[in-house]
Amino acid sequence: MQPEDKTNTNTAETNPQQQKQQKQKPQPQQQPKPKPQSTQIRAQQQIQEPHVKSFIEGDHTFSNIINHLLKKPLTVIHTIDEKGGAPYMPIILMTTISLAVFGFILGSFHGASHQMWLAPIKIISGVLLSSLLCLPSLYIFCCIGGLNKKFTTILGIQSCTMAITSILLIGFAPILWLFSSSSSSSGFFGFICIAIWLICLLIGLKFLKKTGKVFNMKHTRHLILWASIFTLVTLQMPTTLRPIIGHSNNIIELNEKKFFIQHWLDELSNNKQHTTK
């Protein structure tokens, strides 16, 4: 009986030690949950699908160029870059018509007046002049950013950017006409016009950045900097060519130089004075 008691006491003493050792053993690490197959497939597609170079299919007609700019805008750039006979005339014509429609709606805010034909001329000349003023800086920024392309290619990229922006303005034209015919506040209507212009310009400038990535531009931040400068120029140009929405005895107000923010604040204060009276 005595040996059995000793073995029982030994087992009783060893059991707590074994329990401590079991507690001190490191637990197996939990493996991370596998990602869903849909996210894995999307990530693989983003990595494995390179850009396939393609060109304009068919003739360089007006409708065909519009179709490619809306669906496959990079085909127009590749055609300008590598093939002769760049379709500049349809692009410029389409940009001019779209800006003319946008300017006509702006000029019709105060009804039938001379602003209905002055506003389209000012909008077209303002956008084209802004593009020409910023074209040298765009070429320099592209060269500094590592884009090894000819000047004609950079000109084509900027032309397609403005064409896409102008086409989007046509899409917002019915909405803009609704506010021009139903609202009497020039400050509110001006805010709507500026908001629509910034939305369309932002989408057009995204195409500019996408083109830089396709052409293996090393530093696309240079394009972002240029886009911010170009946006400021397009906002200052209507102030220089004012009035566009309002009416005045003079075609262009060049007597007083103003920054566009100061001009907006002055117009808002004038509208408040007219409403209080």
C-alpha positions as CSV (number, residue, x, y, z in Angstrom):
1,M,0.0,0.0,0.0
2,Q,2.8,2.4,0.7
3,P,4.4,2.3,-2.8
4,E,1.0,3.1,-4.3
5,D,0.7,6.1,-2.1
6,K,4.1,7.4,-3.2
7,T,3.3,7.0,-6.9
8,N,0.0,8.8,-6.3
9,T,1.8,11.7,-4.6
10,N,4.4,11.9,-7.3
11,T,1.8,12.0,-10.0
12,A,-0.1,14.7,-8.0
13,E,3.1,16.7,-7.8
14,T,4.0,16.4,-11.5
15,N,0.6,17.2,-12.8
16,P,0.7,20.9,-11.9
17,Q,4.1,21.2,-13.4
18,Q,2.9,19.6,-16.6
19,Q,0.0,21.9,-16.6
20,K,2.3,25.0,-16.3
21,Q,4.4,23.7,-19.2
22,Q,1.4,23.3,-21.3
23,K,0.3,26.8,-20.6
24,Q,3.7,28.2,-21.4
25,K,3.8,26.5,-24.8
26,P,3.3,29.1,-27.6
27,Q,0.0,28.8,-29.2
28,P,0.0,28.4,-33.0
29,Q,-0.6,31.6,-34.8
30,Q,-3.8,32.1,-36.6
31,Q,-3.3,32.2,-40.3
32,P,-4.7,35.4,-42.0
33,K,-8.0,34.9,-43.7
34,P,-7.7,34.6,-47.4
35,K,-8.9,37.5,-49.4
36,P,-12.1,37.1,-51.5
37,Q,-11.5,35.9,-55.0
38,S,-13.1,39.0,-56.5
39,T,-10.5,41.3,-55.0
40,Q,-7.7,39.0,-56.0
41,I,-9.0,38.9,-59.6
42,R,-9.2,42.7,-59.7
43,A,-5.7,43.1,-58.4
44,Q,-4.4,40.6,-60.9
45,Q,-6.2,42.4,-63.7
46,Q,-4.7,45.7,-62.7
47,I,-1.2,44.3,-62.7
48,Q,-1.5,41.9,-65.7
49,E,-3.4,44.1,-68.2
50,P,-1.0,46.5,-69.9
51,H,-2.2,49.3,-72.1
52,V,-2.8,48.1,-75.7
53,K,-1.9,50.7,-78.2
54,S,-4.6,51.3,-80.8
55,F,-5.3,54.0,-83.5
56,I,-8.3,55.7,-85.0
57,E,-10.5,53.3,-87.0
58,G,-12.0,54.8,-90.2
59,D,-11.8,58.3,-91.6
60,H,-11.0,61.4,-89.6
61,T,-14.6,62.7,-89.9
62,F,-16.3,64.9,-87.3
63,S,-18.6,62.2,-85.9
64,N,-15.8,59.6,-85.9
65,I,-13.5,61.8,-83.9
66,I,-16.2,62.6,-81.4
67,N,-16.9,58.9,-81.0
68,H,-13.2,58.1,-80.4
69,L,-12.8,61.0,-77.9
70,L,-15.7,59.8,-75.8
71,K,-15.0,56.1,-75.9
72,K,-11.3,55.7,-76.8
73,P,-9.5,59.0,-76.4
74,L,-6.0,57.5,-76.3
75,T,-6.5,56.3,-79.8
76,V,-6.5,59.9,-81.0
77,I,-3.3,60.6,-79.1
78,H,-1.5,57.6,-80.6
79,T,-2.7,58.6,-84.1
80,I,-1.3,62.1,-83.6
81,D,2.0,60.7,-82.1
82,E,2.8,58.0,-84.6
83,K,0.8,58.6,-87.8
84,G,0.6,61.5,-90.1
85,G,-2.5,63.6,-90.8
86,A,-3.4,64.6,-87.3
87,P,-7.2,65.3,-87.0
88,Y,-6.7,68.8,-85.6
89,M,-9.5,70.4,-87.7
90,P,-12.4,68.2,-86.4
91,I,-11.0,68.6,-82.8
92,I,-10.8,72.4,-83.1
93,L,-14.2,72.7,-84.8
94,M,-15.8,70.5,-82.2
95,T,-14.3,72.5,-79.4
96,T,-15.4,75.8,-80.9
97,I,-19.0,74.7,-81.5
98,S,-19.3,73.3,-77.9
99,L,-17.9,76.5,-76.4
100,A,-20.2,78.6,-78.6
101,V,-23.3,76.8,-77.3
102,F,-22.1,77.2,-73.7
103,G,-21.4,80.9,-74.2
104,F,-24.8,81.4,-75.9
105,I,-26.6,80.0,-72.8
106,L,-24.5,82.3,-70.6
107,G,-25.3,85.3,-72.8
108,S,-29.1,84.6,-72.8
109,F,-29.4,85.0,-69.0
110,H,-30.6,88.6,-69.5
111,G,-32.8,87.8,-72.5
112,A,-32.3,89.1,-76.0
113,S,-29.4,91.4,-75.9
114,H,-25.9,91.9,-77.5
115,Q,-24.5,89.5,-74.8
116,M,-26.1,86.6,-76.7
117,W,-23.4,86.9,-79.4
118,L,-20.7,88.6,-77.3
119,A,-20.6,85.9,-74.6
120,P,-19.9,83.0,-77.1
121,I,-17.0,85.0,-78.7
122,K,-15.6,85.8,-75.2
123,I,-15.8,82.2,-74.1
124,I,-14.2,80.8,-77.2
125,S,-11.4,83.3,-77.3
126,G,-10.9,83.0,-73.5
127,V,-10.5,79.2,-73.5
128,L,-8.3,79.2,-76.7
129,L,-6.1,82.0,-75.4
130,S,-5.7,80.3,-72.0
131,S,-4.6,77.1,-73.8
132,L,-2.1,79.0,-76.0
133,L,-0.7,80.8,-72.9
134,C,-0.2,77.6,-71.0
135,L,1.0,75.4,-73.9
136,P,4.8,76.3,-73.4
137,S,4.6,75.6,-69.7
138,L,2.9,72.2,-70.4
139,Y,5.7,71.2,-72.8
140,I,8.4,72.2,-70.3
141,F,6.6,70.4,-67.4
142,C,6.3,67.3,-69.6
143,C,10.0,67.3,-70.5
144,I,11.0,67.8,-66.9
145,G,8.7,65.0,-65.8
146,G,10.3,62.5,-68.2
147,L,7.9,62.5,-71.1
148,N,10.0,62.1,-74.2
149,K,7.5,63.3,-76.9
150,K,7.5,65.8,-79.7
151,F,5.9,69.2,-79.4
152,T,3.1,68.2,-81.8
153,T,2.2,65.3,-79.5
154,I,2.0,67.7,-76.5
155,L,-0.2,70.0,-78.6
156,G,-2.4,67.1,-79.5
157,I,-2.8,66.1,-75.8
158,Q,-3.8,69.6,-74.8
159,S,-6.2,69.8,-77.8
160,C,-7.9,66.5,-76.9
161,T,-8.1,67.6,-73.2
162,M,-10.0,70.8,-74.2
163,A,-12.2,68.9,-76.6
164,I,-13.3,66.4,-74.0
165,T,-13.9,69.3,-71.6
166,S,-16.0,71.1,-74.2
167,I,-18.1,68.0,-75.1
168,L,-18.9,67.6,-71.4
169,L,-20.1,71.2,-71.3
170,I,-22.6,70.3,-74.1
171,G,-23.9,67.5,-71.8
172,F,-24.6,70.0,-69.1
173,A,-26.1,72.6,-71.5
174,P,-29.8,71.6,-70.8
175,I,-29.3,71.9,-67.1
176,L,-27.6,75.3,-67.5
177,W,-30.4,76.5,-69.8
178,L,-32.9,75.6,-67.1
179,F,-31.2,77.8,-64.5
180,S,-30.7,80.6,-67.0
181,S,-34.4,80.7,-67.8
182,S,-35.8,80.2,-64.3
183,S,-33.4,82.1,-62.1
184,S,-33.0,85.9,-61.8
185,S,-30.0,85.9,-59.5
186,S,-26.8,86.5,-61.5
187,G,-24.7,85.5,-58.5
188,F,-26.4,82.1,-58.2
189,F,-26.3,81.5,-62.0
190,G,-22.6,82.4,-62.0
191,F,-21.9,79.9,-59.3
192,I,-23.6,77.2,-61.3
193,C,-21.6,78.1,-64.4
194,I,-18.3,78.0,-62.5
195,A,-19.2,74.7,-60.8
196,I,-20.1,73.1,-64.1
197,W,-16.9,74.4,-65.7
198,L,-14.7,73.0,-62.9
199,I,-16.4,69.6,-63.0
200,C,-15.9,69.3,-66.8
201,L,-12.3,70.7,-66.6
202,L,-11.4,68.2,-63.8
203,I,-12.5,65.3,-65.9
204,G,-10.6,66.6,-68.9
205,L,-7.5,67.0,-66.8
206,K,-7.8,63.5,-65.5
207,F,-7.4,62.4,-69.2
208,L,-4.2,64.5,-69.3
209,K,-2.7,62.6,-66.3
210,K,-3.8,59.2,-67.7
211,T,-2.0,60.0,-71.0
212,G,1.2,60.8,-69.0
213,K,1.0,57.4,-67.3
214,V,0.4,55.6,-70.6
215,F,3.5,57.3,-72.1
216,N,5.6,56.2,-69.1
217,M,6.0,59.7,-67.7
218,K,8.2,59.4,-64.6
219,H,6.7,62.2,-62.5
220,T,3.1,62.9,-63.2
221,R,3.0,65.4,-60.3
222,H,4.3,68.0,-62.7
223,L,1.0,67.6,-64.6
224,I,-1.0,68.1,-61.4
225,L,0.9,71.4,-60.8
226,W,0.3,72.5,-64.4
227,A,-3.4,71.6,-64.1
228,S,-3.7,73.8,-61.1
229,I,-2.0,76.7,-62.9
230,F,-4.2,76.2,-66.0
231,T,-7.4,76.2,-63.8
232,L,-6.4,79.5,-62.3
233,V,-5.8,81.0,-65.8
234,T,-9.2,79.8,-67.0
235,L,-10.9,81.4,-64.0
236,Q,-9.0,84.7,-64.4
237,M,-9.7,85.0,-68.1
238,P,-13.5,85.6,-67.9
239,T,-12.7,88.3,-65.3
240,T,-10.4,89.9,-67.9
241,L,-13.0,89.7,-70.6
242,R,-15.9,90.7,-68.4
243,P,-18.8,91.1,-68.6
244,I,-20.0,87.7,-69.8
245,I,-23.2,87.0,-67.7
246,G,-24.0,90.6,-66.9
247,H,-24.6,93.5,-69.3
248,S,-22.6,96.7,-69.7
249,N,-22.3,99.6,-72.1
250,N,-18.7,98.5,-72.8
251,I,-17.8,95.3,-74.6
252,I,-14.8,94.7,-72.3
253,E,-14.1,96.3,-68.9
254,L,-10.4,97.0,-69.0
255,N,-10.5,100.2,-66.9
256,E,-10.2,98.4,-63.6
257,K,-7.9,95.3,-63.0
258,K,-9.3,92.7,-60.6
259,F,-8.5,89.3,-59.4
260,F,-11.3,86.8,-60.1
261,I,-12.1,86.2,-56.4
262,Q,-12.4,90.0,-55.8
263,H,-14.6,90.3,-58.9
264,W,-16.9,87.5,-57.6
265,L,-17.1,89.2,-54.2
266,D,-18.0,92.5,-55.8
267,E,-20.7,91.0,-57.9
268,L,-22.2,89.2,-54.9
269,S,-22.3,92.5,-52.9
270,N,-23.9,94.3,-55.9
271,N,-26.5,91.6,-56.2
272,K,-27.4,91.9,-52.4
273,Q,-27.8,95.7,-52.8
274,H,-30.1,95.3,-55.8
275,T,-32.2,92.7,-53.9
276,T,-32.5,94.9,-50.8
277,K,-33.7,97.9,-52.9
